[in-house]
């Protein structure tokens, strides 16, 4: 794999979708699987979207050599990684260190999104009082479901629907962890919540801002390491934060810049992988809501416009030559692939081979891969 040197480039250098695709695949460990430990992979990726509890296992398998489900189970039970509401108010699987470091920077966004979603139901509510009441319920250190958390508050706040009040508490006002066994391999379990402080044994870091948004700068650099080159709009689409211009301005002197084929500025880290656009890309099976796709506002580097709906509908997809070219599911105990375009004979062979490896990982009984007629 060819990586460009770390010299600063002019903003007039243009990177087309093919070049951006290969950069994304390289940084997402989808061009070549990594030998890194799963915790390091989760950290490098700046988290994996995880509202569907089983999906991160496939995401890590597609990126990590020798990955076994018990590796992630161990990280969850030993509290090295945690499931929590974070970017875009979505449940993410993130390293515990990142949850502690990043949650404070996301607080205003999380609160604003819940209050907007339940604008009528929560109008005029005293969020400070609700937070204090929720913390009082959790003071005994016992994990609780959303219903168990909300019920003691009903006498004081009888008007808001339970769902609205619960979302306000668990997704916005109190940094929470969703505890195992939820998120463990092939386990079905409801959500039990405990504060991050109690689960991890340390408080969420307070945000200190000298006007340059140091927390935002750290997020920017971590995002570019896993997703760059990217626009500032891509960054906002990934994390859901709007107040990032100060961070971009402060970090700009340490970054390199390019242009995409539409003339938009792309920011990147010096020396980060930007492989030759002609680098071959292997077939990869991605889980639902994978950040290799959802981590951008403009997803044209990896998925065609007519298939954009797949990325938000929870469809699992197959990358062929680096682009979304099929969907997949498990049906009748076998991996079933539905192409979105005509696949060549060689591509059929590669999809079947990688699908067979996925079948073995998932433990499907037949081990067979069924490929439907080409789309």
GIBELGI-V861122 format. One line per field, one symbol per residue. phi: phi as a letter, one per 40 degrees, with the letter a starting at -180 (. if undefined). psi: psi as a letter, one per 30 degrees, with the letter a starting at -180 (. if undefined). Layout:
BEGIN
phi: ???
psi: ???
END
This chain:
BEGIN
phi: .cbcccccbccccbbcccccccccdcccfbcacbcccdcccdcdcfgbcaccdccdccdcccbbcgcbdcccdcccccgcbacacadfgbcbcbcdccdccbddccdccccccccccbdccbdgccccccccccccccccgccbcdccccdcccccbcccddccccccccbbcbdbbccdccgccfbbaccbbacdccccgacccccbbchbfccccccdcccccbbccaccccdccccgcbcbdccccccdccbbbbbccbgccbbaccgccbcddcdcbccbcbccgcccbccbcccccbacdcbdcccbcgccbbcbfgbcbabaabbfgacbbbcbacbcdccdccccccccccdcccgcccgcbbbcddc
psi: kkkllglklkffkkjleeeeeeeeeefghfekklglkeeeeeeefhlkkgfjefefeeeeeffkkgkkefeeeeeefggflkklkckggkkljlkeeeeeefeeffeeeeeeeefeeheeegkgkjeeeeeeeeeeefffgkkkleefeeeffeeeifekkeeeeeeeeffeejjlkjklfkflkhkkklkkkkkeeeefgllkkkkkkgfgieeeeeeeeeeeefflkllfeeeeeeffkfhfeeeeeefefglllakafggkkkllkkflkilkfgkkklkkkklkhkffefglejgfffklefgefeffggkklkkkhfljflllljkhhlkkkjkflkkleeeeeeeeeeeeeeeeefgkeeglkkjlkk.
END
